[in-house]
Amino acid sequence: FTDAFASFDRYTSRGTALNDNDFSRAILFLENMENSSEAEVMWHTLYVIAMKQQNLTLAERCSNALGDVATAHFLRETLQDAQKFMEKYNENPNNSPDVWAKLSILYGELATAENIYLEQGNIDGALDMYKKLHKWDDAIRLAEQRNHDKLDELKQERMSLLVQTGQFDKIGQTLEGEGKYEEALSMYIKSNKLLRIPKLLEKEPRLLENQSVIANVLKSLVKQELYEAAAEIYEKLEKPDIAMECYRKGN
């Protein structure tokens, strides 16, 4: 390993001052090595240098060698954006705002990427970013802030996805946030996230009027030995003796 790394280090010792010839020699050296943990370390080193130098072609090559298919695909898309920018404006592709935004996404700096899109007046770019990353709360937050005409469409998309994936607890939280308390209650029951129900009843005491539903909730809470939550509901039902008994069992 020491000899191999020393050979590799000759090609990379100047860090971000590397030129294309250095990169070519380093790649050729690594391609002639057998797959090993040592080779992986070297590919990663080369990837880091490539990203610092914004050599996205090399970074993509390194990602493929490391088996990081998602990053390689993302870098390929970024390279396509860079190419379009260069063809359209005849400028260095590293000056492309779309490339800046994509690199910010790659580094996990989503707020920076959002700001870059917004500075270009490209709110749809920011919304698409959040959608692709399944950051629906951020997408909806941004659409609300900007009074975007796709707000309702985004909410429907998120709800459809939650239903398809059976995320009933998340559906309940979404509905509760929209003031649809009865529907939220149904979702919390369906997801068996019963501990959310006492706070929901605090927000909307009218739900206590549905005696059969509340009775079933209480039965489930007691069965699961969630006595404190049951006690809170009994207090709201003005049944202090049963509430006190539940508190005792909970302690």
C-alpha positions as CSV (number, residue, x, y, z in Angstrom):
1,F,0.0,0.0,0.0
2,T,2.8,2.4,1.0
3,D,4.6,2.0,-2.4
4,A,1.3,2.4,-4.3
5,F,0.3,5.5,-2.4
6,A,3.8,7.0,-2.9
7,S,3.4,6.5,-6.7
8,F,-0.1,8.0,-6.7
9,D,1.1,10.9,-4.5
10,R,3.5,12.0,-7.3
11,Y,0.5,12.7,-9.5
12,T,-1.6,14.5,-6.9
13,S,0.9,16.2,-4.5
14,R,0.1,19.7,-5.9
15,G,-3.6,19.4,-5.0
16,T,-5.7,22.0,-6.8
17,A,-2.8,23.1,-9.0
18,L,-3.1,19.8,-11.0
19,N,-3.4,20.0,-14.7
20,D,-5.1,17.6,-17.2
21,N,-1.9,15.7,-17.7
22,D,-1.6,15.0,-14.0
23,F,-5.2,13.9,-13.9
24,S,-4.7,11.6,-16.8
25,R,-1.7,9.9,-15.3
26,A,-3.4,9.5,-11.9
27,I,-6.5,7.9,-13.6
28,L,-4.3,5.6,-15.7
29,F,-2.4,4.6,-12.5
30,L,-5.6,3.8,-10.6
31,E,-7.2,1.9,-13.5
32,N,-4.2,-0.4,-13.6
33,M,-4.6,-1.1,-9.9
34,E,-6.7,-4.0,-8.6
35,N,-9.9,-3.1,-6.7
36,S,-9.0,-2.7,-3.1
37,S,-9.5,-0.5,-0.1
38,E,-6.3,1.3,-1.0
39,A,-7.5,2.0,-4.5
40,E,-10.8,3.3,-3.0
41,V,-8.9,5.7,-0.8
42,M,-7.0,7.0,-3.8
43,W,-10.1,7.4,-6.0
44,H,-11.7,9.4,-3.1
45,T,-8.6,11.6,-2.8
46,L,-8.8,12.3,-6.5
47,Y,-12.5,13.0,-6.3
48,V,-12.0,15.6,-3.5
49,I,-9.3,17.3,-5.5
50,A,-11.5,17.3,-8.6
51,M,-14.4,18.9,-6.7
52,K,-12.1,21.6,-5.3
53,Q,-11.0,22.4,-8.8
54,Q,-14.6,22.1,-10.1
55,N,-13.4,19.5,-12.6
56,L,-16.8,17.8,-12.8
57,T,-15.8,15.4,-15.6
58,L,-13.1,13.9,-13.4
59,A,-15.4,14.0,-10.4
60,E,-18.0,12.0,-12.3
61,R,-15.3,9.5,-13.3
62,C,-14.2,9.1,-9.7
63,S,-17.8,8.7,-8.5
64,N,-18.3,5.9,-11.0
65,A,-15.1,4.2,-9.9
66,L,-16.3,4.4,-6.3
67,G,-19.6,2.9,-7.2
68,D,-21.5,6.0,-6.2
69,V,-24.0,5.9,-9.0
70,A,-26.3,8.6,-7.6
71,T,-23.5,11.2,-7.4
72,A,-22.2,10.2,-10.8
73,H,-25.6,10.7,-12.3
74,F,-26.1,14.0,-10.6
75,L,-22.7,15.2,-11.8
76,R,-23.6,14.1,-15.4
77,E,-26.7,16.3,-15.2
78,T,-24.7,19.2,-13.9
79,L,-22.2,18.8,-16.7
80,Q,-25.1,19.0,-19.2
81,D,-26.3,22.2,-17.5
82,A,-22.7,23.6,-17.8
83,Q,-22.5,22.6,-21.5
84,K,-25.9,24.4,-22.2
85,F,-24.6,27.5,-20.4
86,M,-21.3,27.6,-22.4
87,E,-23.1,27.1,-25.7
88,K,-25.7,29.8,-24.9
89,Y,-23.4,32.5,-23.4
90,N,-20.0,31.5,-24.6
91,E,-18.7,31.8,-21.1
92,N,-16.8,29.6,-18.6
93,P,-19.4,27.0,-17.5
94,N,-18.2,27.4,-13.9
95,N,-20.0,30.8,-14.0
96,S,-23.4,29.1,-14.5
97,P,-25.9,29.8,-11.7
98,D,-27.4,26.4,-12.4
99,V,-24.0,24.7,-11.8
100,W,-23.6,26.7,-8.6
101,A,-27.0,25.6,-7.4
102,K,-26.3,22.0,-8.3
103,L,-23.0,21.9,-6.5
104,S,-24.6,23.5,-3.4
105,I,-27.2,20.6,-3.5
106,L,-24.4,18.1,-3.8
107,Y,-22.7,19.6,-0.7
108,G,-26.1,19.5,1.2
109,E,-26.4,23.3,1.2
110,L,-30.0,23.5,0.2
111,A,-30.7,27.0,1.5
112,T,-27.8,28.3,-0.6
113,A,-29.1,26.5,-3.6
114,E,-32.6,27.9,-3.0
115,N,-31.1,31.5,-2.8
116,I,-29.2,31.0,-6.1
117,Y,-32.4,29.9,-7.9
118,L,-34.4,32.8,-6.4
119,E,-31.7,35.3,-7.3
120,Q,-32.2,34.2,-10.9
121,G,-36.0,34.5,-10.6
122,N,-36.2,30.7,-11.0
123,I,-38.6,29.7,-8.3
124,D,-39.6,26.6,-10.2
125,G,-36.0,25.4,-10.1
126,A,-36.0,25.7,-6.3
127,L,-39.4,23.9,-6.1
128,D,-38.1,21.1,-8.4
129,M,-35.0,20.7,-6.2
130,Y,-37.1,20.2,-3.1
131,K,-39.5,17.8,-4.9
132,K,-36.7,15.6,-6.2
133,L,-35.2,15.5,-2.7
134,H,-38.6,14.7,-1.2
135,K,-38.4,17.9,0.9
136,W,-42.1,18.6,0.5
137,D,-42.4,20.8,3.6
138,D,-39.7,23.1,2.2
139,A,-41.4,23.1,-1.3
140,I,-44.7,24.1,0.2
141,R,-43.1,26.6,2.6
142,L,-41.5,28.3,-0.4
143,A,-44.6,28.2,-2.5
144,E,-46.6,29.8,0.3
145,Q,-44.0,32.5,0.8
146,R,-44.0,33.4,-2.8
147,N,-47.7,33.0,-3.3
148,H,-47.0,30.5,-6.1
149,D,-49.8,29.3,-8.3
150,K,-48.6,25.7,-7.9
151,L,-49.2,25.7,-4.2
152,D,-52.4,23.6,-4.3
153,E,-50.9,21.3,-6.9
154,L,-47.9,20.7,-4.6
155,K,-50.1,20.0,-1.6
156,Q,-52.1,17.4,-3.6
157,E,-48.9,15.8,-4.9
158,R,-47.5,15.5,-1.4
159,M,-50.8,14.0,-0.1
160,S,-51.0,11.5,-2.9
161,L,-47.4,10.4,-2.2
162,L,-48.2,10.0,1.5
163,V,-51.3,7.9,0.8
164,Q,-49.4,5.7,-1.7
165,T,-46.7,5.0,0.8
166,G,-49.1,4.5,3.8
167,Q,-47.6,7.4,5.8
168,F,-50.9,7.9,7.8
169,D,-49.2,9.6,10.7
170,K,-47.7,12.2,8.4
171,I,-51.0,12.6,6.6
172,G,-52.6,13.3,10.1
173,Q,-50.0,15.9,10.9
174,T,-50.6,17.6,7.5
175,L,-54.3,17.6,8.0
176,E,-54.0,18.9,11.5
177,G,-51.8,21.8,10.2
178,E,-54.6,22.6,7.7
179,G,-57.2,22.6,10.5
180,K,-58.9,19.4,9.3
181,Y,-59.1,17.9,12.8
182,E,-61.6,15.2,12.2
183,E,-59.7,13.8,9.3
184,A,-56.4,14.1,11.3
185,L,-58.0,12.1,14.1
186,S,-58.9,9.3,11.7
187,M,-55.4,9.2,10.4
188,Y,-53.8,9.1,13.9
189,I,-56.0,6.2,14.8
190,K,-55.2,4.4,11.5
191,S,-51.5,4.9,12.0
192,N,-51.8,3.9,15.7
193,K,-50.0,7.1,16.7
194,L,-52.4,7.6,19.6
195,L,-50.1,9.9,21.6
196,R,-50.9,12.7,19.2
197,I,-54.6,12.6,20.0
198,P,-54.7,14.3,23.4
199,K,-53.1,17.5,22.0
200,L,-55.4,17.3,19.0
201,L,-58.4,17.2,21.4
202,E,-57.0,20.2,23.2
203,K,-57.0,22.1,19.9
204,E,-60.5,20.9,18.9
205,P,-62.6,19.9,22.0
206,R,-65.6,19.2,19.7
207,L,-64.0,15.9,18.7
208,L,-64.8,14.7,22.2
209,E,-68.5,14.6,21.1
210,N,-67.8,11.6,19.0
211,Q,-68.2,9.2,21.9
212,S,-67.7,5.9,20.1
213,V,-64.5,7.0,18.5
214,I,-63.1,8.5,21.7
215,A,-64.1,5.3,23.6
216,N,-62.1,3.2,21.2
217,V,-59.1,5.5,21.5
218,L,-59.2,5.2,25.3
219,K,-59.6,1.5,25.1
220,S,-56.5,1.3,22.8
221,L,-54.5,3.6,25.0
222,V,-55.2,1.6,28.1
223,K,-54.5,-1.7,26.3
224,Q,-51.1,-0.3,25.2
225,E,-50.5,1.0,28.8
226,L,-50.3,4.6,27.7
227,Y,-52.1,5.6,30.9
228,E,-51.0,9.2,31.0
229,A,-52.4,10.0,27.6
230,A,-55.6,8.2,28.6
231,A,-55.8,10.3,31.8
232,E,-55.5,13.5,29.8
233,I,-58.5,12.6,27.7
234,Y,-60.5,11.5,30.8
235,E,-59.8,14.9,32.3
236,K,-61.2,16.5,29.2
237,L,-64.3,14.3,29.6
238,E,-64.6,15.6,33.2
239,K,-64.0,12.1,34.7
240,P,-61.4,13.0,37.3
241,D,-61.7,9.7,39.2
242,I,-60.8,7.6,36.2
243,A,-58.2,10.1,35.2
244,M,-56.5,9.8,38.6
245,E,-56.6,6.0,38.4
246,C,-54.8,6.2,35.0
247,Y,-52.2,8.5,36.4
248,R,-51.6,6.1,39.3
249,K,-51.2,3.2,36.9
250,G,-48.9,5.2,34.8
251,N,-46.6,5.9,37.7
